[in-house]
Amino acid sequence: KRALSLTLASVMLLGMMVVGSGAVGYDDVDESNNVEAIEVLQEIEVMVGDERGFGPDRPVNRAEMAVVMGKLLNLDYNYYSTTCPFTDVYDWAQGWVGACAANGIVSGRGDGIYDPGSSVTAVEAASMLMRALGYFKYQNAYADGFEVATVRQGTIIGIFDGVGSSATEPMTRNQVAQMVLNALQSAVVEPDGNTINLTTP
């Protein structure tokens, strides 16, 4: 289901690239931002702005990143609104975080803590996106450590391209948009035994 959702989003993305999209329409977005990424995510309604604009420089916290992932994967967040496994998640985010946790996209800090208000780092965001793409499904996937494994695989598939963030630096909305676009342009993998099968978008 996750692979199908990402593939459909990729098809939409490629179609928009062919016909081109209009101006992003936010006063606070200019050529210094990842305009293409912001436009694409706005069109597929994964990341949109509000009356303040898009807020490209605003930090993204772990709760907000779960919303991005839930929308990207079209998860049924209402189903999980009362079954979120973490005790510290905001009411509005419980369904999204619960859905992502149930689908293996996010994990907590331990002892029932998700830490929703902390800014998501590049490694955490990349890990969520790569899990959605089918990576890190085996017990030995993090044999070299969470950060090393995530940075290594993310570098291979180009998920950090153009993001401009260090591994542990808080991510902005502008940077998250670019990372999500990179994921949509990446391949989807299907775990099969001890190997993975690669499917290009």
C-alpha positions as CSV (number, residue, x, y, z in Angstrom):
1,K,0.0,0.0,0.0
2,R,2.8,2.4,0.9
3,A,4.6,1.6,-2.4
4,L,1.4,2.1,-4.4
5,S,0.7,5.5,-2.8
6,L,4.2,6.7,-3.5
7,T,4.1,5.4,-7.0
8,L,0.8,7.3,-7.7
9,A,2.3,10.4,-6.2
10,S,5.3,10.0,-8.5
11,V,3.1,9.7,-11.5
12,M,1.4,12.9,-10.5
13,L,4.7,14.5,-10.1
14,L,6.1,13.5,-13.5
15,G,2.9,14.7,-15.1
16,M,3.2,18.1,-13.5
17,M,6.9,18.3,-14.6
18,V,5.8,17.8,-18.2
19,V,3.1,20.4,-18.3
20,G,4.7,22.7,-15.8
21,S,3.1,24.4,-12.8
22,G,2.1,27.9,-12.1
23,A,3.7,30.4,-9.7
24,V,3.8,29.1,-6.2
25,G,1.7,32.1,-5.0
26,Y,3.3,32.8,-1.7
27,D,4.8,36.2,-0.9
28,D,7.4,34.7,1.3
29,V,8.8,32.3,-1.3
30,D,11.4,33.5,-3.8
31,E,14.1,32.1,-6.1
32,S,16.3,31.4,-3.1
33,N,13.9,28.7,-2.0
34,N,13.2,25.3,-3.4
35,V,10.4,26.6,-5.5
36,E,9.8,23.5,-7.6
37,A,9.6,21.3,-4.5
38,I,7.2,23.7,-2.8
39,E,5.0,23.9,-5.9
40,V,4.8,20.1,-6.3
41,L,4.0,19.5,-2.6
42,Q,1.4,22.2,-2.7
43,E,-0.3,20.6,-5.8
44,I,-0.5,17.2,-4.2
45,E,-1.6,18.8,-0.9
46,V,1.1,17.3,1.2
47,M,2.5,20.7,2.3
48,V,0.5,23.8,1.9
49,G,0.8,27.3,3.3
50,D,-1.7,29.4,5.3
51,E,-2.6,33.1,5.6
52,R,0.9,33.8,6.7
53,G,2.4,32.3,3.5
54,F,4.3,29.0,3.1
55,G,6.8,29.8,5.8
56,P,9.9,28.3,4.1
57,D,12.2,29.2,7.0
58,R,9.9,27.9,9.7
59,P,11.2,24.7,11.5
60,V,9.3,21.5,11.2
61,N,8.7,19.5,14.3
62,R,8.3,15.7,14.6
63,A,4.6,15.9,14.9
64,E,4.3,18.0,11.7
65,M,6.7,15.6,9.9
66,A,4.3,12.8,10.8
67,V,1.5,14.8,9.1
68,V,3.6,15.2,6.0
69,M,4.2,11.4,5.9
70,G,0.6,10.6,6.6
71,K,-0.6,12.8,3.7
72,L,2.1,11.5,1.4
73,L,1.1,7.9,2.0
74,N,-2.6,8.6,2.2
75,L,-2.9,7.0,5.7
76,D,-6.2,6.7,7.5
77,Y,-5.2,8.9,10.4
78,N,-8.8,8.9,11.9
79,Y,-8.5,5.2,12.6
80,Y,-5.5,5.7,14.8
81,S,-6.6,8.9,16.7
82,T,-7.4,6.8,19.8
83,T,-4.7,4.2,19.5
84,C,-1.5,6.4,19.3
85,P,1.2,4.5,21.2
86,F,2.8,7.6,22.6
87,T,1.6,9.5,25.6
88,D,3.0,13.0,24.8
89,V,1.5,13.6,21.3
90,Y,-0.7,16.7,20.8
91,D,-4.4,15.9,20.3
92,W,-4.4,17.1,16.7
93,A,-1.4,14.9,15.8
94,Q,-2.4,11.7,17.5
95,G,-4.0,10.1,14.5
96,W,-1.1,11.1,12.2
97,V,1.6,9.9,14.5
98,G,-0.3,6.7,15.4
99,A,-0.9,5.9,11.7
100,C,2.8,6.4,10.9
101,A,3.9,4.3,13.9
102,A,1.6,1.5,12.9
103,N,3.0,1.5,9.4
104,G,6.6,1.5,10.6
105,I,7.4,5.1,9.4
106,V,8.2,6.7,12.8
107,S,9.5,5.5,16.1
108,G,9.6,7.1,19.6
109,R,12.4,8.0,22.0
110,G,11.4,5.1,24.4
111,D,9.1,4.8,27.4
112,G,6.1,6.0,25.4
113,I,7.7,9.3,24.4
114,Y,7.5,10.6,20.8
115,D,8.9,14.1,21.5
116,P,6.5,15.8,19.0
117,G,7.7,19.3,19.6
118,S,11.3,18.8,18.8
119,S,12.5,19.9,15.4
120,V,12.9,17.0,13.0
121,T,16.5,16.6,11.9
122,A,17.7,15.7,8.4
123,V,18.5,12.1,9.5
124,E,15.1,11.6,11.1
125,A,13.2,13.0,8.1
126,A,15.3,11.0,5.7
127,S,14.7,7.8,7.8
128,M,10.9,8.4,7.7
129,L,10.9,8.9,3.9
130,M,13.2,5.9,3.2
131,R,11.1,3.6,5.4
132,A,8.1,4.7,3.3
133,L,10.1,3.8,0.2
134,G,10.8,0.3,1.6
135,Y,14.2,0.6,3.1
136,F,15.3,-0.5,6.5
137,K,13.0,-3.5,6.8
138,Y,15.5,-6.0,8.1
139,Q,16.9,-6.4,11.6
140,N,20.5,-5.8,10.5
141,A,19.6,-2.6,8.5
142,Y,20.9,-0.4,11.3
143,A,23.9,-2.6,12.1
144,D,26.3,0.4,11.8
145,G,24.0,2.7,13.8
146,F,20.9,4.6,12.9
147,E,22.6,7.8,11.8
148,V,25.4,6.1,9.8
149,A,23.0,3.7,8.0
150,T,20.5,6.5,7.2
151,V,23.1,9.0,5.9
152,R,24.9,6.2,3.8
153,Q,21.7,4.9,2.1
154,G,20.2,8.4,1.8
155,T,23.4,9.6,0.0
156,I,23.2,6.7,-2.4
157,I,19.7,7.4,-3.5
158,G,20.1,11.2,-3.5
159,I,17.6,12.0,-0.8
160,F,19.8,14.8,0.6
161,D,20.5,16.4,-2.7
162,G,19.8,20.2,-2.6
163,V,18.5,20.0,0.9
164,G,21.4,22.0,2.5
165,S,21.2,20.6,6.0
166,S,23.7,18.8,8.2
167,A,22.6,15.4,9.7
168,T,21.5,16.7,13.0
169,E,20.4,20.3,12.1
170,P,16.7,21.2,12.5
171,M,14.9,21.1,9.2
172,T,12.9,24.0,7.7
173,R,9.8,23.7,5.6
174,N,11.8,24.6,2.6
175,Q,14.3,21.8,3.2
176,V,11.6,19.2,4.0
177,A,9.9,20.1,0.8
178,Q,13.1,19.4,-1.2
179,M,13.7,16.1,0.6
180,V,10.2,14.9,0.0
181,L,10.5,15.8,-3.7
182,N,13.8,13.8,-3.8
183,A,12.0,10.9,-2.3
184,L,9.2,11.1,-4.9
185,Q,11.9,11.0,-7.6
186,S,13.6,8.0,-6.0
187,A,12.9,4.4,-6.5
188,V,10.5,2.3,-4.4
189,V,11.9,-0.9,-3.0
190,E,10.1,-4.1,-2.0
191,P,11.8,-6.3,0.7
192,D,11.9,-9.9,-0.4
193,G,13.7,-12.3,2.0
194,N,17.1,-10.8,2.7
195,T,17.2,-8.6,-0.5
196,I,15.2,-5.8,-2.0
197,N,13.7,-5.4,-5.4
198,L,14.0,-2.0,-7.0
199,T,11.2,-0.3,-8.8
200,T,11.9,2.9,-10.5
201,P,9.2,5.6,-10.4
